C-alpha cells in the first residue's frame, strides 16, 4: 500500500554564464549574472520540481523535460514546476509544505525571498505559508564559494488528497 505521506528531496546547481538574467523561484534578480542552462536555469524551481518528482518516484527532470528537446529551450522553470505539480495532483497527492535553501555567494538574496516564496507557492497552488526559502553562502569553500554558480536544495512533503 502506498503511504499517505511522502517526502522528496531535490538538488540542482548551475554555473554562471550565458546572456540572460538571473531567475530564482521565478523572480528576476536585477543586476545579477545569469546562469547557464537549457531552460531559464532557475535552480530553485528545478530543485523543487526534482523533490516533487522524487517524492512519488516519478523519475527526474531530465526524463520529463530533456535538454535535447527544443521545446524546453529557454523555458520558464516555474512553468515546468506547474506541470510537475499537476503530475503530483494527478497521482492523488497535494503539497503539504516545501522547504528550500539557495546556496550563493552573491547576489544578496534576502530582499527577494518573499517574492520567491510567492512565485513557488503560485506554481504549486499552495499558500505562501507552506513554502520556505532560505539563503546561505558556501563560506568561500569550493566552486560555489568561489562564486562560480548557484545551487539549491528542496525538501517537499506531499500528502494523499482526500
C-alpha positions as CSV (number, residue, x, y, z in Angstrom):
1,X,0.0,0.0,0.0
2,X,1.3,3.5,-0.9
3,X,1.7,5.7,2.2
4,X,-0.5,8.7,2.7
5,X,2.6,11.0,3.3
6,X,5.7,11.0,1.1
7,X,8.9,13.1,1.2
8,X,11.1,14.1,-1.6
9,X,14.5,15.9,-1.8
10,X,15.7,17.8,-4.8
11,X,19.0,19.5,-5.6
12,X,20.2,21.5,-8.6
13,X,23.3,23.5,-9.5
14,X,24.1,25.8,-12.5
15,X,27.2,27.7,-13.3
16,X,27.1,31.4,-14.1
17,X,27.1,32.0,-17.8
18,X,25.0,32.9,-20.8
19,X,23.4,36.1,-21.7
20,X,20.3,36.0,-19.6
21,X,19.0,37.4,-16.3
22,X,19.3,35.5,-13.0
23,X,15.9,34.0,-12.2
24,X,15.3,32.2,-8.8
25,X,11.9,30.9,-7.8
26,X,10.6,32.7,-10.9
27,X,11.9,36.0,-9.7
28,X,14.3,38.0,-11.8
29,X,17.1,39.4,-9.7
30,X,18.1,42.8,-11.1
31,X,21.7,43.4,-12.0
32,X,22.8,39.8,-11.2
33,X,24.7,37.5,-13.6
34,X,22.5,34.8,-15.1
35,X,23.0,31.0,-15.0
36,X,23.9,28.7,-17.9
37,X,21.3,26.1,-18.8
38,X,18.9,24.8,-21.4
39,X,15.8,26.3,-19.8
40,X,16.0,29.6,-17.9
41,X,18.3,27.8,-15.4
42,X,16.2,28.6,-12.3
43,X,18.0,26.3,-9.8
44,X,15.4,26.9,-7.1
45,X,12.4,25.9,-9.3
46,X,14.4,22.9,-10.6
47,X,15.2,21.7,-7.1
48,X,11.5,21.9,-6.0
49,X,10.4,20.1,-9.2
50,X,13.0,17.4,-8.6
51,X,11.9,17.0,-5.0
52,X,8.2,16.6,-6.1
53,X,9.1,14.0,-8.7
54,X,11.3,12.1,-6.2
55,X,8.5,12.1,-3.6
56,X,6.4,9.9,-5.8
57,X,9.2,8.1,-7.7
58,X,8.2,9.8,-11.0
59,X,11.7,10.0,-12.4
60,X,13.8,13.1,-12.8
61,X,13.6,16.4,-14.5
62,X,15.6,15.2,-17.5
63,X,13.2,12.4,-18.1
64,X,10.2,14.7,-18.3
65,X,11.9,17.8,-19.8
66,X,15.1,16.6,-21.7
67,X,17.7,19.2,-22.6
68,X,17.8,17.7,-26.0
69,X,14.2,18.8,-26.7
70,X,14.0,22.2,-28.3
71,X,10.5,22.8,-26.8
72,X,12.2,23.4,-23.5
73,X,14.9,25.8,-24.7
74,X,14.7,28.9,-22.5
75,X,11.6,27.5,-20.9
76,X,10.4,29.3,-17.8
77,X,11.2,26.9,-14.9
78,X,8.1,28.0,-13.0
79,X,6.0,26.7,-15.9
80,X,7.8,23.4,-15.7
81,X,7.2,23.3,-11.9
82,X,3.5,23.9,-12.6
83,X,3.5,20.9,-14.8
84,X,5.2,18.7,-12.2
85,X,2.8,19.9,-9.5
86,X,0.0,18.8,-11.9
87,X,1.6,15.4,-12.1
88,X,1.6,15.1,-8.3
89,X,-2.1,16.1,-8.2
90,X,-3.0,13.5,-10.8
91,X,-1.3,10.9,-8.6
92,X,-3.8,11.9,-5.9
93,X,-1.4,13.9,-3.7
94,X,-1.1,17.6,-2.7
95,X,1.8,19.5,-1.5
96,X,1.9,19.8,2.3
97,X,4.9,22.0,2.5
98,X,8.2,22.9,0.8
99,X,11.5,23.9,2.4
100,X,14.2,25.3,0.2
101,X,17.8,26.6,0.6
102,X,19.6,28.5,-2.0
103,X,23.5,28.5,-1.8
104,X,25.1,31.5,-3.4
105,X,28.0,33.8,-2.5
106,X,26.3,36.6,-4.5
107,X,24.0,38.3,-5.1
108,X,22.4,39.0,-1.8
109,X,19.0,37.3,-1.9
110,X,17.3,38.4,1.3
111,X,15.4,41.2,-0.4
112,X,13.9,38.7,-2.9
113,X,12.9,35.8,-0.6
114,X,9.2,36.8,-0.2
115,X,8.8,37.1,-3.9
116,X,10.4,33.7,-4.4
117,X,8.1,32.2,-1.9
118,X,5.1,33.7,-3.7
119,X,6.2,32.5,-7.1
120,X,6.8,29.0,-5.9
121,X,3.5,28.9,-3.9
122,X,1.7,30.0,-7.0
123,X,3.2,27.3,-9.2
124,X,2.5,24.7,-6.5
125,X,-1.0,26.0,-5.9
126,X,-0.5,26.3,-2.2
127,X,-0.5,29.1,0.4
128,X,2.7,31.1,0.8
129,X,2.9,29.9,4.4
130,X,3.5,26.4,3.1
131,X,6.7,27.5,1.3
132,X,10.0,28.4,3.0
133,X,13.0,29.8,1.1
134,X,16.3,30.4,2.9
135,X,19.5,31.7,1.5
136,X,23.1,31.0,2.6
137,X,26.6,31.1,1.3
138,X,29.2,28.4,0.9
139,X,31.6,30.3,3.2
140,X,34.1,30.7,0.3
141,X,34.5,26.9,0.0
142,X,34.6,25.1,-3.3
143,X,33.1,26.1,-6.6
144,X,30.1,27.7,-5.1
145,X,32.2,29.6,-2.5
146,X,34.4,30.9,-5.4
147,X,31.2,32.3,-6.9
148,X,31.2,30.0,-9.9
149,X,27.5,29.3,-9.7
150,X,24.4,28.8,-7.5
151,X,22.9,25.7,-6.0
152,X,19.5,24.9,-4.4
153,X,18.2,22.2,-2.2
154,X,14.5,21.5,-1.6
155,X,12.5,19.1,0.6
156,X,8.8,18.6,0.0
157,X,6.1,16.8,1.9
158,X,3.2,15.5,-0.2
159,X,0.0,14.2,1.3
160,X,-2.6,11.9,-0.2
161,X,-5.5,14.1,-1.2
162,X,-8.9,13.2,0.4
